[in-house]
């Protein structure tokens, strides 16, 4: 669930570039999942980090295309530094984090053994002429063996040797066959809405002619 809409972002590159790739050495790709329920104060909000992503982007004028794959087994959860950056001051203990990670990667979560990759493929990437540095992205998102469609805006900013691409999109895990985790008869549960947010770096993978 993580992810993906962000992938589209890559298409926002300068017209002089032909092909770009994700620079995983910097930036972030995160999924925020909040708690709810009568006893939600006893639970945790969660931050997922996708740290193993590969993507390619091709640009032609004001349109483009993108392909992205995220290694589901490489998704981390509730890292103290990420929790702090998102304003969550209550991080799970190391032992609780290990249990949460196992649940997230197991059959009731991402089921990484059966579905090792989270993927996104664009069907449309168009520059928004009326708003500077904005692009609209549409495409198919594959998660947990199910495929849906995503539409969202992204913003591009130049950086030395490449670009920063940022944006966000909301997804509902249940639409992809992932039932929101709950305990105590649902009195502590996670919301069936995940906020995917990103600020990714792109670098040229094929020199411009």
C-alpha positions in Angstrom: 0.0 0.0 0.0 2.7 2.0 0.2 3.3 3.5 -2.3 3.0 4.2 -5.3 1.4 7.0 -6.4 4.6 8.7 -5.7 6.2 6.8 -8.4 4.5 8.9 -11.0 6.2 11.9 -9.9 9.2 11.1 -11.7 7.7 12.2 -15.0 8.1 15.8 -14.1 11.6 16.1 -15.4 13.0 18.7 -17.7 12.3 18.2 -21.4 16.0 17.9 -22.1 16.2 14.7 -20.2 15.1 11.4 -21.7 15.3 8.9 -19.0 15.6 9.2 -15.2 15.8 6.9 -12.2 15.2 7.1 -8.5 18.1 8.1 -6.3 17.5 6.1 -3.1 20.4 7.7 -1.3 18.2 10.6 -0.2 14.6 11.7 0.2 11.8 9.5 1.5 8.7 7.5 0.5 6.4 7.0 3.4 2.9 5.7 4.3 1.2 7.1 7.4 -1.5 5.0 9.1 -3.4 6.4 12.0 -5.2 4.6 14.9 -8.8 4.8 15.9 -11.3 3.1 18.2 -12.6 3.6 21.8 -9.2 2.6 23.3 -7.1 4.2 20.6 -5.0 6.0 23.2 -3.4 2.7 24.0 -2.3 2.0 20.5 0.2 3.5 18.0 0.0 5.5 14.8 2.4 4.0 12.3 4.9 5.2 9.8 6.1 2.9 7.0 9.2 3.6 5.0 9.8 2.1 1.6 13.6 1.9 1.4 14.1 -0.5 -1.6 12.5 1.1 -4.6 13.5 1.0 -8.3 11.9 3.2 -10.9 12.4 4.5 -14.4 10.9 7.6 -16.0 10.8 8.7 -19.6 9.9 12.3 -20.6 8.8 13.7 -24.0 7.8 17.3 -23.9 4.8 17.8 -21.7 4.0 14.1 -21.3 5.8 11.1 -19.9 5.7 7.5 -18.6 6.9 5.8 -15.4 7.4 2.4 -14.0 8.1 1.7 -10.3 8.7 -1.4 -8.2 9.0 -1.5 -4.4 10.4 -4.5 -2.6 7.7 -5.2 -0.1 10.1 -7.1 2.2 12.2 -4.0 2.4 9.4 -1.9 3.9 10.2 -0.8 7.5 7.8 0.4 10.1 7.9 2.7 13.1 11.5 3.7 12.9 12.1 6.3 15.7 13.6 8.9 13.4 10.6 8.7 11.0 8.1 8.8 13.8 9.7 11.9 15.2 9.8 13.6 11.8 6.0 12.9 11.4 5.4 14.4 14.9 4.6 11.1 16.6 6.2 11.2 20.1 5.0 7.7 21.1 7.1 5.0 19.4 6.8 1.2 20.1 9.5 -0.5 22.0 12.0 -2.6 20.1 10.2 -5.8 20.9 6.8 -4.4 20.0 8.3 -3.1 16.8 9.5 -6.5 15.8 6.0 -7.9 16.3 4.4 -5.1 14.4 6.9 -5.6 11.5 6.2 -9.3 11.4 2.4 -8.7 11.2 2.9 -6.0 8.5 4.9 -8.4 6.3 2.9 -11.5 7.1 -0.2 -13.0 5.6 -2.6 -10.6 7.3 -0.6 -7.6 6.0 1.5 -7.2 2.9 2.1 -11.0 2.6 5.5 -10.4 1.1 6.2 -14.0 0.3 3.1 -14.2 -1.9 3.3 -10.7 -3.2 7.0 -9.6 -3.2 6.5 -6.3 -5.2 4.3 -3.2 -5.0 4.1 -1.7 -8.5 2.9 1.4 -10.3 2.7 2.0 -14.1 1.5 5.3 -15.5 -1.2 5.6 -18.1 -1.0 9.4 -18.3 1.5 12.0 -17.1 0.5 15.5 -18.2 2.0 18.9 -17.3 -0.5 21.4 -15.7 0.1 24.5 -17.8 -1.8 26.8 -15.5 0.2 26.0 -12.4 3.9 26.2 -12.3 5.9 23.0 -11.7 2.7 20.9 -11.3 1.9 17.7 -13.1 -1.0 15.3 -13.0 -0.4 11.6 -12.9 -2.7 8.7 -13.5 -1.9 5.0 -13.6 -2.4 1.4 -12.2 -1.3 0.5 -8.8 -0.7 -3.1 -7.9 -0.7 -4.2 -4.2 -1.2 -7.5 -2.4 -2.4 -9.2 -5.7 -5.0 -6.5 -6.5 -4.8 -3.7 -9.0 -6.5 -0.3 -8.8 -6.1 3.2 -10.3 -4.6 6.3 -8.8 -4.8 10.0 -9.9 -2.9 12.7 -8.1 -0.8 15.9 -8.6 3.0 16.2 -8.1 5.4 19.1 -7.8 8.8 19.2 -9.3 11.8 21.2 -8.1 15.2 21.3 -9.7 18.3 20.1 -7.8 22.0 19.7 -8.9 22.1 16.8 -11.3 18.4 16.1 -11.1 15.1 16.9 -9.5 13.1 16.7 -6.3 9.5 15.3 -6.8 7.0 15.6 -4.0 3.4 14.9 -3.4 0.9 12.7 -1.7 -2.1 10.4 -2.3 -4.5 8.5 -0.1 -5.4 4.8 -0.6 -7.7 2.4 1.2 -5.9 -0.9 2.0 -9.2 -2.9 2.1 -9.6 -2.1 -1.6 -6.5 -4.2 -2.1 -7.5 -7.1 0.1 -5.7 -5.9 3.2 -8.0 -5.9 6.2 -7.2 -3.2 8.8 -5.5 -4.7 11.8 -7.4 -4.5 15.1 -7.3 -5.9 18.6 -9.7 -6.1 21.6 -12.7 -6.6 19.4 -11.9 -3.5 17.3 -11.5 -1.1 20.3 -8.0 -0.5 19.0 -7.6 -0.6 15.2 -5.9 1.1 12.4 -7.9 3.3 10.0 -8.8 2.0 6.5 -7.0 5.0 4.9 -3.3 5.4 4.4 -1.6 8.6 3.4 1.3 8.0 1.0 3.7 10.9 0.9 7.0 11.4 -0.7 9.9 13.7 -1.5 12.0 11.8 -3.9 15.2 12.5 -5.8 15.7 11.7 -9.4 18.9 11.4 -11.3 19.7 11.1 -15.0 20.2 7.4 -16.0 20.6 8.0 -19.7 22.5 11.1 -21.0 20.4 13.6 -23.1 21.5 13.6 -26.8 
